[in-house]
Amino acid sequence: MQSRDCSSPVMCQWHSSSNASMPASDKFILHMLDPTHMFVQPHVADMIRSKISEFRDQNSYEKPS
C-alpha cells in the first residue's frame, strides 16, 4: 500500500473518477483518507504520474503566436 497526496481535492476527485471508470480488477484506490490523501496500490504510482502529466498537457494554455 502506498500513500498518495493529491495536492488538491480536485485532483483527488479526478483520481477517484479514473478509478471508478476501471474494471474491478484494475481499481487502484484502496482507501480514501481525506479529501486530498488516499492509499493506492503500489504498482500504480507511475501510471498516476503519467495520467496527471497527460491531463495537465491537455489542459494547458499556450499563447497564440
C-alpha positions as CSV (number, residue, x, y, z in Angstrom):
1,M,0.0,0.0,0.0
2,Q,1.3,3.5,-0.9
3,S,0.0,6.8,0.4
4,R,-0.8,9.3,-2.3
5,D,-1.1,13.1,-1.8
6,C,-3.3,14.5,-4.5
7,S,-2.3,18.1,-3.6
8,S,-5.9,19.3,-4.1
9,P,-9.4,18.0,-3.7
10,V,-9.9,18.5,-7.5
11,M,-7.0,16.2,-8.4
12,C,-8.2,13.6,-5.8
13,Q,-11.6,13.7,-7.4
14,W,-10.0,13.2,-10.8
15,H,-8.2,10.1,-9.4
16,S,-11.4,8.8,-7.9
17,S,-13.3,9.2,-11.2
18,S,-10.5,7.5,-13.1
19,N,-10.5,4.6,-10.6
20,A,-14.3,4.3,-10.8
21,S,-14.2,4.0,-14.6
22,M,-11.9,1.0,-14.4
23,P,-13.0,-2.7,-14.2
24,A,-13.0,-4.0,-10.6
25,S,-9.7,-6.0,-11.3
26,D,-7.9,-2.7,-12.2
27,K,-9.1,-0.4,-9.5
28,F,-6.1,1.2,-7.7
29,I,-7.6,3.2,-4.8
30,L,-7.6,1.1,-1.6
31,H,-8.8,3.8,0.9
32,M,-9.6,7.5,0.9
33,L,-8.1,9.1,4.0
34,D,-9.4,12.6,3.5
35,P,-10.2,14.9,0.5
36,T,-6.5,15.1,-0.5
37,H,-5.0,11.8,0.6
38,M,-5.6,8.2,-0.3
39,F,-3.9,4.8,-0.2
40,V,-3.3,3.3,-3.6
41,Q,-1.8,0.1,-5.0
42,P,2.0,0.5,-5.0
43,H,2.3,-0.5,-8.7
44,V,0.2,2.4,-10.0
45,A,2.3,5.3,-8.8
46,D,4.0,5.7,-12.2
47,M,0.6,5.3,-14.0
48,I,-0.9,8.0,-11.9
49,R,2.0,10.4,-12.6
50,S,1.7,9.7,-16.3
51,K,-2.1,10.3,-16.3
52,I,-1.6,13.6,-14.4
53,S,1.0,14.7,-16.9
54,E,-1.3,13.9,-19.8
55,F,-4.2,15.7,-18.1
56,R,-2.1,18.8,-17.5
57,D,-0.8,18.8,-21.1
58,Q,-4.3,18.6,-22.4
59,N,-5.5,21.4,-20.2
60,S,-2.5,23.8,-20.5
61,Y,-2.7,27.2,-22.2
62,E,-0.4,28.2,-25.0
63,K,-0.3,31.8,-26.0
64,P,-1.1,32.1,-29.7
65,S,1.8,33.2,-31.9
